[in-house]
Amino acid sequence: MRRVAQASSLDPYVSAVRHFNRFYTRKIGVLKEGLLDSALSLTEARVLYELCNRASCAATDLRAALGLDAGYLSRILRAFEKRGWLERKPAQADARRHVLTASRSGRAAFESLDARSNDEVRRLLAGIERARLDRLRQAVCTVEDVLEPKQPVAGPYLLRTHRSGDIGWVVYRHGVLYSQEWGYDERFEALVARIVAEFVQYFDPAAERCWIAEKDGDRVGSVFLVRKSKRVAKLRLLLVEPSARGLGIGRRLVEECIGFARQCRYRKIVLWTQSELRAARRIYQEAGFRLAATERHRSWGRDDLVSESWELALR
């Protein structure tokens, strides 16, 4: 399980989110009486958006999608009907249930508002260099993913050996993820840097390998198999990005290590991990590794760690 922040430690994050909310609502102009110089409030504009971007829906669908009070939504819909923006029809399966659709004039009103919204955002972004725009897009995607995590979508991925740029990525992502998820400090990142530097410096392609997992053109995982002795290999630095977890990539990376170790005629694979990394431990257990030793230690800014040594005998 990941380390979850306690309520008492959330104050700095609460302040940061509220500060951002105040900044962003001011920046995009939603504090004005009418959105984009229209007669609509932000909520009314969002309801109109939903009506125009669904083939049909019921009021309960809008309530669920927007989290609105039933009475408040009902008043908005009645106002739309008076303007001629909304049509109600009994549902075919249940005449007591009404299906809502935007009328032609409702869609025209939405298209005008939508065009003005696009123009407003273009003016906001105009003059910003491409690299900073890419950072902005990534940042807003991160906000969405953190507040409403999506289940990873199954799809094709590939495993390949390392190439230029991969080693730096491995160090960077280990540093970031282990800091965010487990509270490890920069000394853990330094340890990863030493491991991969040694791998590159003494790399023997006949007996060692690094695999990088890619999905949709992005790196999403890594693992290393290195020589510990003539008959013993060591599995190191298994990592799967949060966006790709649950797709079996970690299991596949470990399977590649085992298959390559057999090909190289190693008799055993060993690895060193931490007891709290339960997802990784589960993969090792399912692959046939057995726990050989444990040891409490203080490392990387944590004083409550338990290291584990695992082994897999190869036939």
Phi, psi and omega in degrees: 000148178281156175286125181254135182296138175282155183303323183292341182260006185273349186306314179297326180287321176301314180298318182295317181293317180294322177298317178297319179301315180296318180297312188288319179296326175290319185295321183265002171079021182280354178278349178291157184299319177240137182289126178053043178060025176258178178273003185264144169280170178300318181295316179298320179296323180290322177297317179297322177301313181297318180297323184274351181245016174234142178299318175192160180198169174254165178301325179296327177295318179294319178300317181293320183290325188252349180067037184264151172295140184300318181293319179297315180296321180299320179295320178297316182294322177296321178295323178294321179297318179298327179279353182080021183267350190227139175239136178245134177223143176297139177291144182296322184281336184208107185295341179285344182258131182258138176262133182255135173221150176283137177283175179298318179291328176295318179293324178295319178296319179295315182299322177295315180293321181295319179296318179294324178296316177298317179297322180296317180290323176301318178296324180295323185266347183300137178087353177274132184293155187302319182299321180287327174295321177297320177297318180297313180299317179296322181294316181291327175295322178295317178302313179298317184292324181289316184280330177223077182301136179258146174294136179300140181270123179296141181183176183291145172218164180229153173249136179217164174282166188288156174214181185304133181098337183290322184295316177297322178297318180302314180296312183299312184289326174298315180300314183291308187292318182288335173288313182292318189267334187230356177075020178285140181271189187293345178292332174292317177299322178296322177297315178298320179299320179293320181297312183287330177296319178293322178300313182293318184294322185245021186302127176242099185299341179282341186227358184223158183201147168239133175246138174244130176266136178235141174220127181054035177084358181250145173290132181228002180187164179203159170199153179234143167238119183236158181277125174264321174205185183300325185247359184235129176250159180235127176271131185220152166058046172289126182215136172227129180297146178307324182292344184243006180287147182092001181258001180085011182291318179300316179298319181293321179298318179293320178299321178298319178299315182295315180298318180292322179297320177294318179300325180275002178065030169291150179261344182205147171243134176241159174206161180232127182215188180243145186298333183281348180276073193291324180297316178294318180300321180296321178297316181296317179298315181295333179278354177105001177292150175237146180287124184256328183196153175227156179202130175284145179201164175246119183206152169056035178083006179242139179245015185233027185272150174232113179277153179226138173253128180240152181222148174227117177280133181255135178274000000 
